[in-house]
Amino acid sequence: MEKEGYPIKIIEGVYQSMAGFIPLLIVVAVISVLLWSVNRLLLRRAGLTTEGRVPRQVTMLVLGIIGLIGIVLALPVAEATRGDLLGLVLTGVIALSSTTFVSNIMAGLMLRSVKSFRHGDFIHAGKYFGRVTERGLFHTEIQTEDRDLVTIPNLYLASNPITVVRSSGTIVSCELSLGYDVPHHQLEPIFKTAAVKAGLQDPYMQVRDLGDFSVVYRVSGYYPEVKHLLTMCSRLRKAVLDHVHEAGIEIVSPTFMNQRMIANNEQFIAEPKTTDSFEA
């Protein structure tokens, strides 16, 4: 009789063992359906941009961590073992925060909270310069002057200084070095006229450096529409060249050797402008 009841006892033992996993299976099923539904509702909407996906991706990440903790709590193990497993999970999550994957996520959230730049701004970070076209949870995409798309990890942007050209307007500048024989007061109206012809507003000139062989000038102006910033920079340089040449001013680089016959008492000094005070 004992032999006849032995298979029944085995089946009952297996059933009792499986019964302990029923709550775990229910929790896994509920979490899987919940994550699938949320992912379908939040991330698979038509026309959703990369930047628009960031809050939804963060939501999915948080729900995934909560679901993992829920699965650990539903395991049919002793309380002490469950506590150890929960601590192991939390330790693993914290350890992942030191990896590049999670570091890019944290950097992306930091950049969005700081709001140092926005979609459409021109940025200069390290060796990269371009217009921001996409802002994701892991990376930022910029379009360079060659119309190429460059993907930059958010961790790189968070670790390097960023120069931002606001979409509301910026200052466009051009530098040019000329000899000491050209008076600066003669160049100022020429530079301002060139800036206006190029399409800039409120132009001004600066003397940037007094070198051994030449003087470095900078002509600048306000450009309210930065959509064509790179084109405007090129247009300003061309306008400066044209107006300087029209004025009969020779542009010679310091490495150009030009030999001329000069008198013994001849000096290459520009005619100074006599004024009581400098204009601000």
Steps between C-alpha positions, in 0.01 A plus 500: 500500500788737572638437155163574344479842678858599424429661156212694651729641767750603235230680302376672812854608586555642153162679516586652835837615367341651191233668710767714661592638158145595400519851660835554329357400162204731551729793590723433196197486272348820639831691478563376144154606383534835677841578346383392156190718524688805626769457234235476228313806626801723567780407260328376188298805412535614140702817443664491843844663483810385685477792741134423566587141588729595790234540775332180383830311497567614856153381599568158347835480678344579839215255442752232401694544825179493704390185316834331572465580869144365495618172350765465771239561770274233349765226502401197715801520728562580862482859622872514568580369152251741343668790681841389376371477142340843524827648627682328215263654245538848646877458509497397136295807403742728685798324343352551154487874565879509466491351150485700179145385429345642815744793510367618162146480634587707806691750284202529265263571789745756640529682166123516471458632853774762462366604156838626383395456137184425305395342175616722213790663687853498360742350753877464517622218728863395473576435134133485402296790363155487350128550539305284746251286307408230756529462878463146628536323832842359409637739236466838329507531123644807323524598136843629397586760236539213251135400571625178661325371812730436797379303803661618825455307828333708768784413738744680268285815500467489878878464541610778260429874486225586251480825305140565399386726216144589585236474230381851596814662350876524534808705414677407177867602480790495258869565576753652264865597549638807321827690508585784734507740206119491471323740742238333715263796468505447125409134539209543740247646252610245239441210737164634617382549143604144414308363801186691402528382139529142625172537689612565860358756741683741734852430363815591691877456472754391758880498507573151628879478498815699422731240350860521391409538135132595489194622688209261549157656453160350564179619337176381657127549469174365634325229300141444620430190290753223567338252266768578240784575743775325303393673180503838674854443631621433146304797364660735754852385408432553131354846563805601707737385227307683230479832686863493617618436144269768362659747742843416355630340819746216450456185707834324547561210736798514740665208317498688168839657428457825310821693418471867413745781441454757775671821589724517803268732688172328400283359780200267481280677754128553449368852526347533848151636556505807722218478755451624855342173620410158371143415422351220703 
